[in-house]
Amino acid sequence: MELHTIGIDLGKTVFHLVGLNMRGEVVVRKKFSRKQLLQFTANVQAHRVGMEACGGAHFLGRALCEQSHDVRLMPAQYVKPYVKPNKSDYIDAEAFAEAGGRTAADGESLHRRIGRNSRQRAAKYCSLIFTSYGRGAATIERPTAA
């Protein structure tokens, strides 16, 4: 079986896996134990595997790298834009797959783009206020000391 991206939601004993094809459609949704997961991924060709970066992810990431998968460990803040409502483990795994399918620069640029847009919006607002004050369109009345 060939999948473009796999997303894995990690748990203590149960792992939820979602596989996406090239168009981003969900092809596989399965629940595994650790041993079953490693057996399944050994027989699957996937371009990328996305997981949340946590303590247990590093062991699984090394095991998947030995199986020649491209593993992406991502902090939850980069995955948050891809999470859909009605939280479940499969939805989280799908979000990891979508975020893992993007390049690292895409996730960072999205994060930076949001920050840059808010800074630009604040700068335009401040520029408008100061320009209107300079032309006398708006004045500030200061309280007088009595």
C-alpha positions in Angstrom: 0.0 0.0 0.0 1.3 3.5 -0.9 0.3 6.5 1.1 1.5 10.1 0.7 1.3 11.1 4.4 0.6 9.2 7.6 -0.5 11.0 10.8 -0.2 9.2 14.1 -1.9 10.2 17.4 0.1 8.8 20.2 -1.4 7.3 23.4 -0.1 5.2 26.2 -1.1 1.8 24.7 -3.2 2.7 21.7 -2.1 4.6 18.6 -4.5 6.0 16.0 -3.3 6.2 12.4 -4.7 8.1 9.5 -3.3 7.8 6.0 -3.8 10.4 3.3 -3.3 10.0 -0.5 -1.8 12.6 -2.8 -5.0 14.6 -2.9 -5.2 14.8 0.9 -8.2 12.4 1.1 -8.4 10.0 4.0 -7.7 6.5 2.8 -6.8 4.6 6.0 -8.1 4.9 9.6 -6.9 2.3 12.0 -6.2 1.8 15.6 -3.1 -0.1 16.7 -1.0 -1.2 19.6 2.8 -0.3 19.4 3.8 -3.7 18.0 1.0 -3.8 15.5 1.8 -0.2 14.4 5.4 -1.0 13.6 4.3 -4.2 11.7 1.8 -2.1 9.6 4.3 0.7 8.8 6.9 -1.8 7.8 4.6 -2.9 4.9 3.5 0.6 3.9 5.3 3.1 1.7 4.7 6.6 2.9 6.5 9.8 1.9 6.1 11.4 5.3 4.9 10.5 8.8 3.7 13.3 11.1 3.5 13.0 14.9 3.2 15.3 17.9 6.6 15.9 19.5 6.4 14.3 23.0 8.4 11.9 25.1 7.1 8.7 23.5 7.4 10.1 20.0 11.2 9.9 19.9 11.3 6.1 20.3 8.6 5.6 17.6 10.3 8.2 15.4 13.6 6.3 15.5 11.9 3.0 14.8 10.1 4.5 11.8 13.3 6.1 10.5 14.9 2.7 10.6 12.0 1.6 8.3 13.1 4.4 5.9 10.2 6.8 6.6 10.6 10.6 6.6 9.4 11.4 10.2 8.2 14.9 11.2 7.9 15.5 14.9 5.9 18.7 15.3 4.9 20.8 18.4 1.2 21.1 19.0 1.2 24.8 18.1 2.1 24.0 14.5 -0.6 21.4 14.3 -3.4 23.6 15.8 -4.4 25.3 12.5 -5.2 21.9 11.0 -7.4 20.5 13.8 -11.1 20.2 13.0 -13.9 20.6 15.5 -15.4 17.6 17.5 -12.1 16.4 19.0 -11.3 12.7 18.7 -8.1 10.7 18.3 -8.7 10.1 14.6 -9.2 13.9 13.9 -6.0 14.6 15.8 -4.2 12.0 13.7 -5.6 13.5 10.5 -4.3 17.0 11.6 -0.9 15.5 12.2 -1.0 14.0 8.7 -2.0 17.3 7.1 0.6 19.3 9.0 3.3 16.7 8.3 2.5 16.8 4.6 3.5 20.4 4.5 7.1 21.3 4.5 8.6 22.7 7.6 8.9 26.1 6.0 5.2 26.2 5.3 4.3 25.8 8.9 6.8 28.4 10.0 5.8 30.8 7.3 2.2 30.5 8.2 3.1 31.3 11.8 5.3 34.2 10.8 2.8 35.5 8.3 0.1 35.7 11.0 2.5 37.7 13.2 3.6 39.9 10.4 0.1 40.7 9.3 -0.9 41.7 12.9 2.2 43.9 13.2 1.5 45.6 9.8 -2.1 46.2 10.8 -1.0 47.8 14.1 1.6 50.0 12.2 -1.1 51.2 9.7 -3.5 52.0 12.6 -0.8 54.0 14.5 0.2 55.8 11.3 -3.4 56.8 10.6 -3.8 58.0 14.2 -0.6 60.1 14.2 -1.4 61.5 10.7 -4.8 62.6 11.8 -3.4 64.2 15.0 -0.8 66.1 12.9 -3.5 67.5 10.6 -5.7 68.6 13.5 -8.5 66.2 12.6 -8.6 64.7 16.0 -7.5 66.4 19.2 -6.9 65.0 22.6 -8.4 66.9 25.5 -6.2 66.5 28.5 -7.8 67.1 31.9 -6.7 70.3 33.6 -5.3 70.2 37.0 -7.7 71.9 39.4 
